[in-house]
Amino acid sequence: RPCLSVTISPLALPHLPRCSSDPGYPDPEIPPAMPLLRILSTVLVLLSLLLLLIALGSDYWVVGDSSVHIGLWKSCVNKLCAQFSSAPDYYDATRAFLFLAMIAGFLSSFALIASFFRSHLGPVSLTLVSAVGSFSAGLCAMIALAVYTGEVNKIANITFGWSFGLGWASFPLFLITGAVMMFAQKSPSS
């Protein structure tokens, strides 16, 4: 909004809009809690993305005794690990949806970080893009982990490992991030 350079006291004319560049006056367009919500959302989206990346790359999705652990890419027995030559279809579905979650999480984090510098990219609100990206990442992670859980539970005597737990932990964090960003999203008319 353009500012007029006037030497009249703002108390004399309270009906005039205040300039956002005036250091003594906060910008009336941005609620005071919004920067805090953006910072919280940034921490949450980066944490959930980190958990997802660790889960995707680690080999402790399923653990047997102390010498056996299996991931999405390889299995290890007695510290000897081998890549899967062929994996069941549910492994491919789990990998695909986790990659989609990762892409949506990166989109969400980039849009969220960009929202610190500008609120819109053309007509699109960056906080809205971030919220939709976080919800999409959470949905994709939930689908991937539900498919994996359902298929692996059919096998007897299986214990899920910490990688699997990190994957499930990223799911609600993405959803919480999306909810916080939707709350922080200001209406276009205000």
C-alpha positions in Angstrom: 0.0 0.0 0.0 1.5 3.4 -0.9 2.3 5.7 2.0 1.8 9.5 2.1 4.5 11.6 3.6 2.5 13.8 6.0 3.8 15.6 9.1 0.3 15.6 10.8 0.1 13.6 13.9 -1.6 10.2 13.5 -3.7 11.0 16.5 -5.3 14.0 14.8 -6.5 11.9 11.9 -7.4 8.4 13.2 -9.5 7.5 10.2 -6.5 7.5 7.8 -4.9 4.2 7.1 -1.5 3.8 8.7 1.5 2.9 6.6 3.1 -0.4 7.0 6.5 1.1 6.6 6.1 3.3 9.7 8.3 1.8 12.4 5.9 2.8 15.2 2.9 1.1 13.7 2.5 -2.7 13.1 1.1 -3.7 9.7 -2.7 -4.0 10.1 -2.8 -6.7 7.4 -0.7 -9.2 9.3 -2.0 -10.4 12.7 0.7 -10.4 15.4 0.5 -14.2 15.9 1.0 -15.0 12.2 4.9 -14.9 12.2 4.9 -17.2 15.3 2.6 -19.6 13.5 4.8 -19.5 10.4 7.9 -20.2 12.6 6.1 -23.1 14.3 4.9 -24.5 11.0 8.4 -24.2 9.6 9.8 -26.2 12.5 7.0 -28.8 12.2 7.3 -29.3 8.4 11.1 -29.6 8.6 10.9 -32.1 11.4 8.3 -34.2 9.7 10.3 -34.1 6.5 13.4 -35.2 8.3 11.6 -38.1 10.0 10.2 -39.2 6.7 13.6 -39.1 5.0 15.2 -41.0 7.8 12.5 -43.6 7.7 12.7 -43.9 3.9 16.5 -44.5 3.9 16.9 -46.7 7.0 16.8 -50.5 7.2 14.8 -51.0 10.4 11.2 -51.2 9.2 11.0 -54.8 10.4 13.3 -56.5 13.0 13.7 -60.1 13.8 16.1 -61.2 16.4 19.2 -59.1 17.2 20.8 -60.0 13.9 18.0 -59.4 11.4 16.5 -56.2 10.2 14.7 -55.3 6.9 14.1 -52.0 5.3 12.4 -50.9 2.1 15.5 -51.3 0.0 17.5 -54.1 1.6 17.6 -56.7 4.3 20.4 -57.5 6.7 21.3 -60.7 8.4 24.3 -60.9 10.7 25.6 -57.5 9.5 25.6 -58.7 5.9 23.1 -56.6 3.9 21.8 -57.3 0.4 19.6 -55.2 -1.9 16.3 -56.6 -2.9 16.5 -58.1 -6.4 12.7 -58.1 -6.5 10.3 -56.9 -3.9 6.6 -57.6 -3.4 4.2 -55.1 -5.0 3.3 -53.6 -1.6 6.9 -52.5 -1.2 6.7 -50.6 -4.5 3.4 -49.0 -3.5 4.9 -48.0 -0.1 8.0 -46.5 -1.8 6.0 -44.7 -4.4 3.6 -43.1 -1.8 6.5 -42.2 0.5 8.3 -40.5 -2.5 5.1 -38.6 -3.2 4.9 -37.6 0.5 8.5 -36.4 0.3 7.9 -34.3 -2.8 4.7 -32.8 -1.3 6.7 -32.2 2.0 9.5 -30.4 0.0 6.9 -28.3 -1.8 5.3 -27.4 1.5 8.5 -26.4 3.1 9.7 -24.3 0.1 6.3 -22.5 0.0 6.4 -22.0 3.7 9.9 -20.5 3.7 9.0 -18.4 0.7 6.0 -17.0 2.6 8.4 -15.3 5.0 9.5 -13.1 2.1 6.2 -12.6 0.2 2.7 -13.6 0.9 1.5 -14.5 -2.6 3.0 -15.9 -5.8 0.7 -14.2 -8.3 -2.9 -14.9 -7.2 -1.9 -17.9 -5.1 -1.2 -17.6 -1.4 2.0 -19.3 -0.4 0.7 -20.3 3.0 -2.2 -22.0 1.3 0.2 -23.9 -1.0 2.2 -24.9 2.1 -0.9 -26.1 3.9 -2.2 -28.1 0.9 1.4 -29.6 0.5 1.5 -30.6 4.1 -1.9 -32.2 4.0 -1.0 -34.0 0.8 2.3 -35.2 2.3 0.5 -36.5 5.4 -2.1 -38.3 3.2 0.5 -40.0 1.0 2.5 -41.0 4.1 -0.6 -42.5 5.7 -1.4 -44.5 2.6 2.1 -45.8 2.3 2.3 -46.8 5.9 -1.2 -48.3 6.0 -0.4 -50.5 2.9 2.9 -51.6 4.5 1.3 -52.3 7.9 -1.6 -54.2 6.4 0.6 -56.5 4.3 3.4 -57.1 6.9 0.8 -57.8 9.6 -0.2 -60.9 7.6 3.2 -62.4 8.4 3.5 -64.1 11.8 6.1 -63.1 14.4 7.0 -59.7 12.9 8.1 -56.8 15.0 8.1 -53.3 13.5 11.3 -51.3 14.0 12.1 -47.7 14.7 12.2 -46.7 11.0 8.6 -47.7 10.7 7.8 -45.7 13.8 9.5 -42.6 12.4 7.4 -43.0 9.2 4.2 -43.0 11.3 5.4 -40.1 13.4 5.8 -37.9 10.2 2.2 -38.5 9.2 0.5 -36.5 12.1 3.2 -33.9 12.0 2.4 -33.1 8.4 -1.3 -32.9 9.2 -0.6 -30.6 12.2 1.6 -28.4 10.0 -1.2 -28.1 7.5 -3.7 -27.3 10.2 -1.5 -24.6 11.6 -0.9 -23.1 8.2 -4.7 -23.1 7.5 -5.2 -21.3 10.8 -2.5 -18.8 9.9 -3.9 -18.3 6.4 -5.4 -14.8 6.3 -8.5 -14.2 4.3 -7.8 -12.4 0.9 -10.3 -9.6 1.7 -8.7 -8.5 5.0 
